[in-house]
Amino acid sequence: MRTDFDFPNKYLLGPVVFRPDFNTHAEVITANQAWSLFFTAGQEDKVLGFNAEAGRFFTNVLLAVGVAGILWATLFNAAV
């Protein structure tokens, strides 16, 4: 059996952040791409798809957790 399965690109299996085609663009990455890179440890930037809602959701959850922690610490220290 003959297969034509060939990896011509040496960066095909490496992390996305070290690929030249990812770093040569002067464009800014979206929130989805940033969260995808975070969740996959830099392996893939399109895991969450192209819908901007997922990136906004994770960003807002992170902000909400931070604000809740600050409020809890402030109220806890004021009560004690």
Beta strands, then each sheet from edge to edge (+ up, - down):
end
